[in-house]
Amino acid sequence: MSIGLCCGINLLKLSRNRPEQGKVQSGAASGIMSRNNNPIKNPMARQFSIFPPLLVCLLVSSPFVFAEEAAAPVSAQSLAKAAELSAAFRSASAKVLPATVKIISHLQTSEDRKAMEIQIPALKPPPGRRYPGDSTGTGVLISSKGLIVTNNHVIANAREIEAELYDGQHFFAKKYRHDPSTDLAVIWLDVPEKEELPFAAFGDSDQMEIGDWVLAIGNPFELDSSVSAGIISAKGRSLRKVQRTELLQTDAAINPGNSGGPLINLRGEIIGINTAIASRSGGNEGIGFALPSNNVQWITEQLIKKDKVVRAWLGVETKPVTPADAKRLGLKQNTGLMVEYVLPNSPAVQTGLKPDDVIQTFDGQPVNAVYQLQRLSERAEIGKEHEIIFFREGKKYKTSAAMKPLPPTLGPFAAPQGSAIHHTDPELGMLLVQATGQMLGNIKISGKQGMLVLAVFSGGRAEKAGLNVGMVIMQIDGKPAATRQQYIDALKRASLSNGIVVDAVLPGGTTRTFMIR
């Protein structure tokens, strides 16, 4: 660039030394002056008068610049480092590619398809083509006996599951188990007893840091056994559709068909299961998400041993402590998780925890992110006391929680017990309870009546409007909703097409209005 730049400056000087052509009129609106202090009527003319020589010079000089740069020798050391990285990519890919499988989810069973083909032969697709309605994804073998980990959404609607191995072999699934809360599934292939299949090993996802190299393997757009490279872009991400786990973010290319495939480190270990992408176009835009392997391993073990995931439940809603929170609460550092509210009928009620308490550790492990407390608490031994250290008004306290099983049908929130009147609203997507004085006291609300939100269903209208667990709905379109019957009656009179106005009280007593459409 130095040659072109110098040449351009010299021509610029020559153009400035030329005598002005013609008489310049005075009173130009721009106020820009010529060399003889006369205003220039058209300032762009002056710029264009010097632009062509500069442009020509740059264009003429460019080939010399490029030739000079292209001729610059690459050091042997640089080549060696590049070769080492390439070798690491090759080695890692070679370890995991044979264990990566294509998952084919059939909407009909083999018997169904055979019966249909007899009646309508034209329904049989040509060799290598899928039947109508079939979908494909990716999975990874984690056992020589045909145990596969994949995403739940890959096989969710399948009546029959088929796996195509790297070497072309095909096996059908004899059973599967899944965990919708984390979008994870485990498949048992019907493999002959003496058959040994290639498999991959899990790595430690907690050891992965932002900037570490990773490879994503899968079958994007049915382009089998594709490998893409990238880095860990972020950790601890969350998505509404994957409720009970944090996620790794990567810029390794992940596209439709990659779902359920392995994200691996340079040692060829599984450190994640590719699950989702953030995209405006539907294709890769450099933002992909994977379930961390440490979470995948725990969930997989639960599904294998128990056919389901048994989680413990604490029952507090928390958020990270901000500098403003730390100052307000008299904390020296903004570490820990601040309790926003304690859910009714939860183990946390017996701990004595209250809103504004700041949890520092759970069973001796520090918690500074919501997913850290969730991970520790849901894996805690049920029925056993677990120690919690927290700060309240600048002083340190210790309590313990006897963990209960997470209720299986209501996600992270338990249905009220005893005489409490509860109501499920599928239209707006909420589980509510007619709030008692004790319930309202737990979330620091006094002098109010209403329906307490116990759960907000993912993707429902209430969630989209911003309603959340712990809020108390007092009015709907100006009509009281203090009891279950008042809530039902008010909702019958409301119109979603016009928008439903919901007045609610947040834990602590703040009132807010929400619009549900």
Disulfide bonds with the S-S distance in Angstrom:
Cys7-Cys57 2.00
